[in-house]
């Protein structure tokens, strides 16, 4: 998302300040409220904002694995994006003091939607790339299970059992 904000700032040079609420200290304010910390310096707020973004970004990243297994890349990206948008549109007004989403400026809504789509798409693409790399590496080690559950469940582990028992696929010893 940071790269997305950087790119958008280059395209929309007429915008001064944050592009959406994720691009502000609102996530840090929400975390401070949850942690019952009321007086944060600007520096502490910035650091807490980074921890929050990387923390919940990583946590959401873990959710991509079962979503990809169940719904495939397109479905997982859509569900993932919807969940992040629902969280932003719900938590920011309730805990962050922002207006409700229907009162957000149109450019803020579009930026938020696109930035979260970039994040969801990137997470899915990275997961698929890791899955492919792991599957390709698994050709030498068939007992490996892929991240996205793309393994052939019918034969996964059968070759390992045959190898450890000293029996080959052709039935020889």
C-alpha positions in Angstrom: 0.0 0.0 0.0 2.9 2.4 0.7 4.0 2.0 -3.0 0.4 2.6 -4.0 0.2 5.8 -2.0 3.6 6.9 -3.4 2.3 6.3 -6.9 -1.0 8.1 -6.3 0.8 11.1 -4.9 2.8 11.3 -8.2 -0.3 11.1 -10.2 -2.5 13.4 -8.1 -0.1 16.2 -7.4 -2.9 18.6 -6.5 -3.8 16.7 -3.3 -2.2 18.1 -0.2 -2.1 15.9 2.9 -3.3 12.3 3.3 -5.1 10.5 0.5 -7.4 8.5 2.7 -7.8 7.6 6.4 -5.3 4.7 6.2 -2.8 7.3 5.1 -3.3 9.3 8.4 -2.7 8.5 12.0 -6.2 7.1 12.4 -4.9 3.5 12.6 -2.5 4.6 15.4 -5.3 6.4 17.2 -7.5 3.3 17.1 -4.6 1.2 18.5 -3.9 3.8 21.2 -7.6 3.8 22.2 -7.6 0.0 22.4 -4.4 0.0 24.4 -5.7 2.8 26.6 -2.9 5.2 25.7 -4.2 8.7 25.4 -1.2 11.0 25.1 1.1 9.9 22.2 3.7 12.1 20.8 3.8 12.5 17.0 6.8 10.2 16.8 5.1 7.6 19.0 2.0 7.9 16.9 3.9 7.4 13.7 5.8 4.3 15.1 2.5 2.8 16.5 0.9 3.4 13.1 3.7 1.4 11.4 3.3 -1.4 13.9 -0.4 -1.4 13.4 -0.2 -1.5 9.6 2.5 -4.2 9.5 0.8 -6.1 12.2 -2.7 -6.3 10.8 -1.4 -6.5 7.3 0.5 -9.6 8.3 -2.5 -11.0 10.2 -4.7 -10.4 7.2 -2.0 -12.0 5.0 -2.4 -15.2 7.0 -6.1 -15.2 6.1 -5.2 -15.3 2.4 -4.1 -18.9 2.6 -7.4 -20.5 3.5 -9.3 -18.1 1.2 -7.1 -19.1 -1.7 -7.6 -22.8 -0.9 -11.3 -22.4 -0.8 -12.1 -19.8 -3.4 -9.1 -19.6 -5.8 -7.2 -16.4 -6.6 -10.1 -14.2 -7.9 -12.6 -15.2 -5.2 -10.0 -14.9 -2.4 -8.9 -11.4 -3.6 -12.6 -10.3 -3.7 -13.4 -11.6 -0.3 -10.1 -10.4 1.2 -10.7 -6.9 -0.3 -14.3 -6.9 1.0 -13.2 -7.8 4.5 -10.5 -5.1 4.7 -12.9 -2.5 3.3 -15.6 -3.5 5.9 -13.0 -3.3 8.7 -11.8 0.2 7.5 -15.4 1.5 7.0 -16.5 0.1 10.3 -13.5 0.6 12.7 -12.5 4.1 11.5 -15.8 5.8 12.4 -16.4 3.8 15.5 -12.9 3.9 17.0 -11.0 6.4 15.0 -13.4 9.4 15.0 -13.8 9.6 11.3 -17.1 10.4 9.7 -19.1 7.4 8.5 -18.1 6.1 5.0 -21.2 7.6 3.3 -19.8 11.0 4.4 -16.3 10.5 3.1 -15.3 12.5 0.0 -15.5 10.5 -3.2 -11.8 10.6 -3.8 -11.2 9.2 -0.3 -13.5 6.3 -0.9 -11.9 5.6 -4.3 -8.4 5.8 -2.9 -9.3 3.5 0.0 -11.0 1.0 -2.3 -8.1 1.0 -4.8 -5.4 0.8 -2.1 -7.0 -2.1 -0.4 -7.5 -3.8 -3.8 -3.8 -3.3 -4.5 -3.0 -4.9 -1.1 -5.4 -7.8 -1.6 -4.2 -8.5 -5.1 -0.6 -8.3 -4.1 -1.1 -10.7 -1.2 -2.9 -13.2 -3.5 -0.2 -12.8 -6.2 2.6 -13.3 -3.6 0.9 -16.3 -2.2 0.4 -17.8 -5.6 4.0 -17.2 -6.5 5.2 -18.9 -3.3 2.8 -21.7 -4.0 4.2 -22.2 -7.5 7.8 -22.0 -6.2 7.1 -24.5 -3.5 5.3 -26.8 -5.9 8.2 -26.6 -8.4 10.7 -27.3 -5.5 8.3 -30.1 -4.5 8.9 -32.0 -7.7 12.1 -33.1 -6.1 10.4 -33.6 -2.7 6.8 -34.9 -3.3 5.9 -34.9 0.3 5.8 -31.1 0.5 2.4 -29.5 0.9 1.8 -26.3 -1.0 0.6 -23.1 0.7 -2.6 -22.7 -1.3 -3.5 -26.4 -1.1 -2.8 -27.1 -4.8 -1.2 -30.5 -4.0 -2.7 -33.6 -5.6 -4.5 -35.0 -2.5 -4.8 -38.4 -4.1 -1.1 -39.1 -4.2 0.3 -36.7 -1.6 2.3 -38.7 0.8 2.0 -42.0 -1.2 5.4 -41.6 -2.7 6.9 -40.8 0.7 5.4 -43.9 2.2 6.7 -46.0 -0.7 10.2 -44.4 -0.3 10.4 -45.1 3.4 9.2 -48.6 3.1 11.8 -49.4 0.4 9.1 -50.1 -2.3 9.2 -48.3 -5.6 6.2 -47.2 -7.6 6.7 -50.1 -9.9 6.3 -52.5 -7.0 10.0 -53.5 -6.9 12.2 -53.4 -3.8 
